[in-house]
């Protein structure tokens, strides 16, 4: 399937503000792009890209006084297959984990393993290791949290979500990641596009989405605690330990978000 995706985002500011943006499709999907992916700004400002330690394409720019609009649109080819389900995938012993995977067992900004380890083992200590354990965590988080955009806040951590029982997709991901790490399963945060083409009906205004990946049997697998079933059409933008590593925009000064339009749909004209 060809998927048309993009965004039109605007910020206002009374002064020039440096910005870091993870608004490009992840480099691992570059081969799937069927049109050029170029970020435009109004007014036009210099842009500089680099690849961070997680493989994300990061764009540096400075928002001028008054504000800026950032936009991008592209067409990408996607197999549109559901997330892979491998019920017999085994949990890797800690001693056998690759060095580069160990990072995803540690506490991070939004994933406080030290505050939830006791709860995690109390909830899931009896569950067989491997895929069954991850799915038990995902299902529990899915039913534990009530989705509510009004409950979102940038400071909310997995520990907060555990107790408040309400949040948005990134909160589902943070709590599931933390519980997986507490159970010695490496887990990392993902963000990107996830449209509604595989759903029977529209679910509201389009937004970027968050999910996560776990390391089982020598590879990474996708899980989604908000939806709790295999979805189709994910377009990865950024990965990291949590949302702090994969923030779509980070501003180094006071700004106000004034427009946030995201689209993802089937490109029937391709």
C-alpha positions in Angstrom: 0.0 0.0 0.0 1.1 3.6 -0.7 0.5 5.8 2.3 0.4 9.6 2.1 1.5 11.2 5.4 2.7 14.5 6.7 2.2 17.4 9.1 1.7 21.2 9.4 2.8 22.5 12.8 3.1 26.1 13.9 4.7 27.7 16.9 4.6 31.3 18.2 7.4 33.0 20.2 8.3 36.5 21.2 12.0 35.8 20.6 14.3 33.6 18.6 14.4 30.1 20.1 16.6 27.2 19.0 14.8 23.9 18.3 15.6 20.3 17.8 13.1 18.2 15.8 12.6 14.5 15.3 10.1 15.1 12.5 11.6 12.9 9.7 10.8 9.3 8.9 13.3 7.0 10.6 16.3 6.1 8.5 15.3 2.5 8.5 12.3 3.4 6.4 14.2 5.5 3.8 14.1 2.7 1.2 10.3 2.7 1.4 9.9 6.4 0.5 8.3 6.9 -2.9 8.6 10.7 -2.9 11.1 13.1 -1.5 10.8 13.9 2.2 11.7 17.5 2.7 10.9 19.7 5.7 9.7 23.2 4.8 9.5 26.2 7.1 7.8 29.5 7.0 9.6 31.8 7.2 12.5 29.9 5.5 15.3 29.2 8.0 18.5 27.2 7.8 18.1 23.5 8.7 20.8 21.0 9.7 20.3 17.3 10.0 22.3 14.8 12.0 21.8 11.2 13.2 21.7 10.7 17.0 22.8 7.7 19.0 19.5 5.9 18.5 19.5 6.2 14.7 17.0 9.0 14.6 17.3 11.8 12.1 17.3 15.0 14.1 16.9 18.5 12.6 18.4 21.6 14.1 16.9 25.0 13.5 16.3 28.4 15.1 12.7 29.7 15.3 12.7 33.4 14.6 10.9 35.9 16.8 7.2 35.8 16.0 7.1 32.1 15.3 7.4 29.5 12.6 5.4 26.9 10.6 7.1 23.5 9.9 5.6 21.2 7.3 6.4 18.1 5.4 4.5 15.6 3.2 5.5 12.4 1.5 4.4 9.1 0.1 5.7 5.8 1.5 5.2 2.2 0.5 4.1 -0.1 3.3 3.4 -3.8 3.3 0.4 -3.0 5.5 0.8 -6.3 7.4 -0.3 -6.5 11.0 2.3 -6.4 13.8 4.2 -9.7 14.0 2.8 -12.1 16.6 5.2 -14.9 17.7 3.8 -16.6 20.8 6.7 -18.9 21.3 9.4 -16.1 21.2 11.6 -16.7 24.3 13.0 -14.3 26.8 16.8 -13.9 26.5 18.8 -14.6 29.7 20.5 -11.4 31.0 23.9 -12.9 30.5 23.2 -13.5 26.8 21.9 -10.0 26.0 23.9 -8.0 23.4 25.8 -5.1 25.0 23.8 -2.5 23.0 20.5 -3.9 24.3 21.3 -3.6 28.0 20.6 0.1 27.9 16.9 -0.7 27.5 16.8 -2.5 30.9 17.7 0.6 32.8 15.6 3.3 34.4 15.2 6.5 32.3 13.5 9.9 32.5 9.9 8.6 32.2 10.4 4.9 33.2 11.3 4.6 36.9 12.0 0.9 37.2 13.2 1.4 40.8 9.7 2.7 41.8 7.7 -0.1 40.1 9.8 -3.2 40.4 8.0 -4.5 43.5 4.6 -3.9 41.9 5.7 -5.5 38.6 6.9 -8.7 40.3 3.7 -8.9 42.4 1.5 -8.6 39.3 3.5 -10.7 36.8 6.0 -12.8 38.8 3.8 -15.9 38.2 3.6 -15.5 34.4 5.8 -17.6 32.1 8.7 -15.7 30.6 8.8 -14.6 27.0 6.0 -13.5 24.8 3.3 -14.5 27.3 4.8 -12.2 29.9 5.0 -9.2 27.5 1.4 -9.8 26.4 0.2 -10.1 30.0 1.9 -6.7 30.7 0.4 -5.1 27.6 -3.1 -6.4 28.4 -2.9 -5.2 32.0 -1.7 -1.7 31.0 -4.4 -1.5 28.3 -7.2 -2.2 30.8 -5.5 -0.3 33.7 -5.4 3.1 31.8 -8.3 5.2 30.6 -7.4 7.2 27.4 -8.0 10.9 27.8 -6.2 13.6 25.8 -7.0 16.1 28.5 -5.0 14.1 31.0 -1.8 14.5 29.0 1.1 16.5 30.5 4.8 16.5 29.6 6.0 15.7 33.1 3.9 12.5 33.5 6.0 9.4 34.2 5.2 5.7 34.3 4.9 5.9 38.1 2.3 8.7 37.8 0.3 6.8 35.2 0.4 3.6 37.3 -1.4 5.5 40.1 -3.5 8.0 38.1 -4.8 5.3 35.7 -5.4 7.8 32.9 -3.3 9.1 30.0 -2.5 9.1 26.3 -0.6 6.7 24.0 2.9 7.7 25.3 1.7 7.0 28.9 0.5 3.5 27.9 3.9 3.0 26.3 5.9 4.3 29.2 4.1 2.2 31.8 4.4 -1.0 29.7 8.1 -0.3 29.0 8.8 0.2 32.7 7.0 -3.0 33.7 8.8 -5.0 31.0 12.2 -3.7 32.2 11.3 -4.5 35.8 10.8 -8.1 34.6 14.2 -8.1 32.9 12.8 -7.7 29.3 14.6 -4.9 27.3 12.0 -2.4 26.0 12.3 0.8 24.0 10.0 3.6 23.1 8.8 4.3 19.5 6.9 7.2 17.9 5.6 7.9 14.5 2.5 7.8 12.3 -0.3 5.3 12.8 -3.4 6.0 10.7 -6.9 4.7 10.9 -6.9 2.8 7.5 -7.1 -0.6 9.3 -9.9 0.5 11.6 -13.7 0.1 11.0 -14.3 3.8 11.8 -12.5 7.0 12.4 -11.3 7.5 16.0 -10.9 11.3 16.1 -8.4 13.8 15.0 -5.2 12.4 13.6 -2.1 12.6 15.9 1.3 11.1 16.1 1.3 7.8 17.9 3.5 6.0 20.5 4.2 2.3 20.9 7.1 0.2 22.0 9.4 -2.7 21.1 10.8 -5.5 23.2 13.8 -7.7 22.7 12.9 -11.4 22.6 14.7 -14.4 20.9 17.4 -12.1 19.4 15.3 -9.4 17.8 12.9 -6.5 18.5 9.1 -7.0 18.3 6.4 -4.3 18.2 3.8 -4.1 21.0 1.1 -1.4 21.5 -0.5 -1.2 25.0 -3.1 1.4 23.9 -4.7 -0.8 21.2 -3.7 -4.2 22.5 -3.9 -5.9 19.2 -1.7 -6.0 16.0 -2.1 -2.8 14.0 -1.2 -2.1 10.4 0.6 0.8 8.7 3.1 2.1 11.3 5.6 4.6 10.0 8.5 4.9 12.5 10.0 8.3 13.1 12.1 8.0 16.3 13.1 5.5 18.9 14.8 5.8 22.3 14.7 4.9 26.0 11.5 6.9 26.4 9.9 10.1 25.1 12.8 12.2 26.2 15.0 10.6 23.6 12.3 10.6 20.9 10.6 13.9 21.4 9.2 15.2 18.1 10.1 18.7 19.0 12.3 20.1 21.8 12.5 23.9 22.2 15.2 25.7 24.1 13.0 28.7 25.2 9.4 29.6 25.7 7.1 28.9 22.7 3.3 28.3 22.2 2.0 25.6 19.9 -0.6 27.3 17.6 -1.3 24.6 15.0 -0.9 20.9 14.9 -2.3 19.1 11.8 -1.2 15.5 11.1 -2.5 13.3 8.3 -2.0 9.7 7.3 -4.2 8.0 4.7 -4.0 5.7 1.7 -2.6 7.3 -1.4 -5.1 6.2 -4.0 -3.6 8.3 -6.8 -0.1 6.8 -6.5 
